[in-house]
Amino acid sequence: MSIQAINVRNQFRGKIKAIIEGSVVSEVDVETPAGIVTSVITTRSIKDLNLVIGSEVVALVKATEVSIAKL
C-alpha cells in the first residue's frame, strides 16, 4: 500500500522507539526529528500492521481539540 495523498497536515516521519502492549490498546512511541510522538492504537492494529521497534512509520496528527493548563 502506498499513500498517494492525504489531507492531514501534521505528519511526522520517524521510527518506532517503544511499544507498550496492552490486551486491547497499546502505546507506540515514534521518534521523530521534532521529538517523541506517542500514539494509542489498538493492539490488533499493531499486529495487523506488523509494527515492531525500529519500523519506519509516519505519525499523522489531526486534533480537533488541544487542551492547555497554566503552570
Residue frames relative to the residue before (quaternion, step in Angstrom):
aa qw qx qy qz dx dy dz
M 1.0000 0.0000 0.0000 0.0000 0.00 0.00 0.00
S 0.0248 -0.7751 0.6307 0.0284 3.55 -1.03 0.77
I 0.3991 -0.7010 0.5407 0.2388 3.52 -1.09 0.74
Q 0.2842 -0.7709 0.5517 0.1435 3.57 -0.66 1.14
A 0.7706 -0.1602 0.1460 0.5994 3.55 0.90 -0.95
I 0.0072 -0.7839 0.6207 -0.0094 3.55 -1.14 0.61
N 0.4259 -0.7433 0.4598 0.2340 3.57 -1.01 0.74
V 0.4923 0.6377 -0.4500 0.3853 3.60 1.22 0.10
R 0.3066 -0.7984 0.4942 0.1559 3.58 -0.56 1.15
N 0.7061 0.4293 -0.2624 0.4983 3.58 1.06 -0.67
Q 0.1490 0.7857 -0.5732 0.1784 3.54 -0.07 1.36
F 0.0582 -0.7998 0.5973 -0.0112 3.55 -0.86 1.01
R 0.2397 -0.7626 0.5877 0.1249 3.56 -0.56 1.18
G 0.2260 0.7795 -0.5612 0.1623 3.56 -0.97 0.84
K 0.4574 -0.6398 0.5358 0.3071 3.51 -1.37 -0.27
I 0.5208 -0.6270 0.4772 0.3285 3.53 -1.10 0.73
K 0.2312 -0.7927 0.5570 0.0888 3.55 -0.76 1.15
A 0.8041 -0.0465 0.0691 0.5886 3.59 1.02 -0.80
I 0.1088 -0.7494 0.6488 0.0750 3.52 -1.27 0.59
I 0.0997 -0.7595 0.6413 0.0440 3.55 -0.80 1.07
E 0.1590 -0.8507 0.4995 0.0384 3.52 -0.08 1.38
G 0.1223 -0.7674 0.6273 0.0513 3.52 -0.98 0.98
S 0.6823 -0.4909 0.3327 0.4275 3.58 -1.23 0.11
V 0.7910 0.2410 -0.1265 0.5479 3.61 1.05 -0.71
V 0.7940 0.0766 -0.0278 0.6024 3.60 0.90 -0.93
S 0.1686 -0.7791 0.5997 0.0703 3.54 -1.24 0.57
E 0.3667 -0.6876 0.5764 0.2458 3.55 -1.30 0.43
V 0.0933 -0.7773 0.6213 0.0336 3.55 -0.99 0.90
D 0.1772 -0.7722 0.6044 0.0839 3.57 -0.73 1.11
V 0.1135 -0.7856 0.6078 0.0230 3.55 -0.78 1.12
E 0.2631 -0.7584 0.5784 0.1452 3.56 -0.75 1.08
T 0.0093 -0.7993 0.5979 -0.0595 3.56 -0.64 1.21
P 0.6574 -0.4861 0.3716 0.4398 3.61 -1.22 0.17
A 0.6732 0.4886 -0.2883 0.4742 3.61 1.17 -0.55
G 0.6864 -0.4091 0.2881 0.5278 3.60 1.26 -0.25
I 0.6811 -0.4625 0.3676 0.4324 3.55 -1.31 -0.25
V 0.1107 -0.7467 0.6536 0.0543 3.55 -1.00 0.94
T 0.1540 -0.7978 0.5792 0.0655 3.58 -0.77 1.04
S 0.1038 -0.7851 0.6100 0.0279 3.53 -0.93 0.99
V 0.2046 -0.7290 0.6362 0.1481 3.56 -1.13 0.70
I 0.0984 0.7911 -0.5908 0.1241 3.56 -0.51 1.23
T 0.6361 -0.5240 0.3810 0.4191 3.55 -1.22 0.26
T 0.5607 -0.5941 0.4632 0.3437 3.54 -1.14 0.67
R 0.5938 0.5676 -0.3584 0.4436 3.57 1.10 -0.65
S 0.6490 0.5151 -0.3173 0.4612 3.60 1.00 -0.81
I 0.6031 0.5488 -0.3574 0.4553 3.59 1.05 -0.70
K 0.6829 0.4721 -0.2800 0.4820 3.56 0.94 -0.89
D 0.6611 0.5174 -0.3080 0.4477 3.62 0.93 -0.91
L 0.7268 0.4081 -0.2283 0.5031 3.60 1.04 -0.79
N 0.3445 -0.7639 0.4731 0.2719 3.58 1.35 -0.10
L 0.2248 0.7956 -0.5242 0.2040 3.57 0.95 0.94
V 0.0549 0.7677 -0.6347 0.0684 3.54 -0.96 0.98
I 0.6550 -0.4710 0.3895 0.4443 3.56 -1.27 0.26
G 0.7610 0.3254 -0.2737 0.4899 3.54 -0.85 1.04
S 0.4913 0.6509 -0.4413 0.3745 3.61 1.22 -0.22
E 0.3571 -0.7022 0.5713 0.2304 3.56 -1.04 0.81
V 0.0346 0.8052 -0.5845 0.0939 3.55 -0.78 1.11
V 0.2942 -0.6821 0.6200 0.2525 3.51 -1.39 0.00
A 0.2444 -0.7447 0.6043 0.1433 3.57 -0.80 1.04
L 0.1428 -0.7861 0.6001 0.0399 3.56 -0.70 1.14
V 0.0872 -0.8221 0.5626 0.0005 3.56 -0.51 1.19
K 0.1149 0.7592 -0.6316 0.1070 3.54 -0.75 1.09
A 0.0334 0.8185 -0.5683 0.0767 3.55 -0.37 1.23
T 0.2722 -0.7496 0.5790 0.1695 3.54 -0.98 0.84
E 0.7820 0.1629 -0.1011 0.5931 3.56 1.27 -0.22
V 0.0387 -0.7590 0.6499 0.0121 3.54 -1.03 0.88
S 0.2161 -0.7867 0.5692 0.1020 3.56 -0.70 1.12
I 0.0980 -0.7766 0.6208 0.0420 3.56 -1.13 0.74
A 0.1270 -0.7701 0.6216 0.0658 3.55 -1.03 0.86
K 0.4378 -0.6879 0.5134 0.2675 3.56 -1.01 0.82
L 0.3222 -0.7450 0.5564 0.1776 3.56 -0.99 0.89
